[in-house]
C-alpha cells in the first residue's frame, strides 16, 4: 500500500494537468446556465474564476467534474479532447474538487476519511501502516491536522484544510477550489493559498479557484476569467487587470459605475469604510489590502486594556462576568465585559469554534448561563420572545434558511415571524390574521426587493440571496435597539453581501447597537467601530477600528496572548 | 423581467393545492392497485373485493352507520398522531393511551357507580371522561417530557410505552380489577346502564362521533388559525428558527403531546362507555395503529383526517363480509393498510418533482441571481 502513497515530495509522480474549455454551453430547458464559455487553464497555473452567485461558476465546474453533461462544446484535458461522463472519469484524469461545503464523514477520523476516499482502498486495511504513512505525508504540509480525532470535533478551518489535503492525497493534478477560504482566518487563507500557489509553481498542480475575493485573485492567481449570467465577460492575466476592471466585468459595466456606494463588498472596502466613519482619512485610493492599510496607520498593539469601562451610560448591550459551558472542544465560555453602544457596531473576530456560536446561543437564550449578567438598555435581559420584543432585540444568524426560516412555510409567513401574534394596535392576538400576514408580506417583498413567484411560495424555493432579503425584511423592520448578527454574509452572493452590509450600516445610522460576530475579518474591518477578538471562549483583545492592525488581530485570533512570533494554528481540539 | 405568457393569478395557488391533494390520492390509488395484485395472486377477484367493500362500508344507511361507529375512535387516534407531527414529532403510541385511559374510564365508573341522583350521575359521567382524557394526556405528555428534557426519541418511547400499557391492562384486568363474574374474558365490572353513552338521535351512532368531529375541527382551528398554532408550526418546521424567535419550544412540545394524549384518552373512554361496557382485552384493537395511517394519509391535517378516517373505517367495517364471502383471512385488511401506508410514505418524495405543480419551475426567471435555483444543490 505504502508504495503507492502520493507523497508530495515525490516530485516526479504526476505533473500538473492543463485544461481548456471550448464554447461550453449547458442548458436547463430554456435556461442557459452556461452560454459558449471558453477558457484555458495552463499547466501549473492558478486560474481564478470570478462571478456572482448564479453567474454559472458552479455549473461550469460541475460540467468539468462530470456531474453535468455539457449541452455543447468541448473539454480538452492535457491537449486531448475528453468526455467526462461521471465524477470517477474526472478523478481518473486527475481532476479533483474541494467543495464549499464539507464532504468529510463527520463520525470518522481524518485518517479514516483519507483512506476510504482512495480509489484503491483495500478490503482489509492495515491501520498502523496507513497511520504511519499518513503522518509522513502530513509532515510535508505547512499545517497540521489531528489525524485521530473524529471530524465533527474539528473546527471548520481544519476541515477545509483536510479537504485540500485529501485531494493532494488522491493525486489530483488539476484542483478545483470552490471558495476555499470562506471558512479560514486571513493568515490561514494566506497559508493555504501560498501552499497551493507553490505547488502550482513547481508544476505539480494546476488550480481553478472559484472566489469572490479580489485580493485573493490579485495576490495569488496568474490568470482570471469572469462569468456573468452564464457568459464569459472578460479575463486575462491578473497583472494586467485592476480590481475595478474585474468588478466591471462581474457586475456589468454600468453597474460598477452607477452604484459605487451600494456595491460595497470587497471592491470598495476603502470607500465603504470612509463612508462609515467620517474621521477616517488615512485610506489610500483603491488600496483594499487591509493588511498594508492598517499597518500604515498607527499600529497600536498595546491597546489590550483600552476597553470602555462600566461607566458608559450609552451602552445598549452590557455583558458582565458571563460564564457558560462550551460545546465539546472549546474552552469555558468566559466573557468579563462586553459593551455595545447605540449607533455602533462591535465586531467579534475569531477563528470558528472559539466560542462565537456559544455566545450567539447565550444571547438568544439557547444556552444557560453559569453566572454573570446580561443587560439591554440598563435592564436585566432574559432572552424570551416577550423580553426581546420589549427591548427591541433582533437576531440575524448565519445561513438564514437553516437557522432563521421555516423552510416549508411561505415567504409571507416567514416574514411574519416577529409580529404574527400582535394585533395592529400591539395587543396580543389569538387568531391568526392571514390577510394581514399576506399583505405585510407583499409590502416587505416589494420594499426589500425579494424575488419570489408569489408571497405564498415556500421560502426554500428562493435563492440564497432572496432568503436573506426576506430575513432582513423581518429582522430590520420596526424599532430595533440591538441587533445581534452572526456571519450574516456567509455563503451569500455578491449583491446580497453588499446589500446586507448596507442594511447593517443603515441600521447603525438610525442608532441601533449591533454586535457582529464574524469569521470574516475583512467584514469586521469594513463594518465595525470597535473590534474584539474571541479566542478559546474568552475575549482577549479589543481595539477601535482606527487602531486595528491585522497582524495583531490575527495574533490574538490564534490565541497567543503572550509571545509575538508564534505561527497561527487552528484552535486546539 | 419579461414574462412570455400571461399567468393568471389563480394559477399559482391552484398548483400548490392540487399538489397537496393529488399526490396523496395518487399514492392511495397506487396502493389499491398493488393490493389488487396481491388479491389476484391468490386467485381472488379484486373487483369483487372492492365492490364488497363498497356495499358493506357505504352501500346502505345501515353500512354507513356501521362505518361511522368505527370512524369515531379512528378520528381521535389520528389526532394523537397528527398534532405532534405538526411540531415535527412522530408519536405512534396512541394505542397505549387508548388502552390505559379506557382502563381509567372503567375504574372511575366502578368507583362512582353508587351515584343515585341525576346530578350525581352527570358528575360520574363527566369524571369518567375527564379522567380518561387526563390519563391519556399524562401518558403521551410523558413522552413529550422525556423528549424535551432527556432527549429520548419520541417514536421509540411511544411504541414501547404501548407495550407497557397493554401489559398493565392485562395485569389489572386479570388481577385487582377483575370482575369475578367475567369468566371467559377477564373484564372490569360492567358499567351500569346510565353510565353507557347513548346514540345520536336518528342515527345508530354513539355521541363519540360528534365529539371526535368537534376535536378535529378544534385541532384544525388551533393549529391552522391561531397564533399559538402558527408558533407551533414554526417550531415544527425549524426548531432553531423558533428558538431565535424566542418561542417556548419545550413548553409547546409538552402541551401538544398532552393534547394528543387527551384525544386518544377520549377514544379509549368512548370505546369503554359506548361499545364494550367494560375494560378488557378488546381495547387492544389496533385503532391506535390505524390512526397513524389515517394521519399520514391526511398529511397531518386535522380536517383531512375526517374523510380519510371514514374511508378506512369503511374498509374495516366491510372486513367481516369480505371474510365470509371471499374466504379471506381477517388479516387481509391489515395487508391493505400496510400497502397503502408504504405507498403514502413513498409519495412523500414526490413533492416538488412535478413541474406542473411547481410554479417556480414553470419558466426560468431571467433576472440575475435566480439562475442559481437550478444550479444550487451540492452534488456531494
Interface residues (C-beta under 8 A of the other chain):
Chain A: X28 X29 X30 X31 X33 X52 X53 X54 X55 X56 X58 X59 X62 X65 X67 X87 X99 X100 X101 X103 X229 X230 X364 X365 X366 X383 X384 X385 X386 X387 X388 X389 X395 X397 X402 X403 X404 X405 X406 X407 X408 X409 X413 X417 X418 X420 X421 X428 X429 X430 X431 X432 X451 X453 X454 X456 X457 X461 X462 X463 X464 X465 X466 X493 X495 X496
Chain B: X12 X13 X16 X224 X225 X226 X227 X228 X229 X230 X231 X233 X234 X236 X237 X238 X240 X241 X242 X243 X244 X245 X246 X247 X248 X358 X359 X360 X363 X364 X365 X367 X368 X369 X370 X371 X372 X373 X374 X375 X376 X378 X379 X380
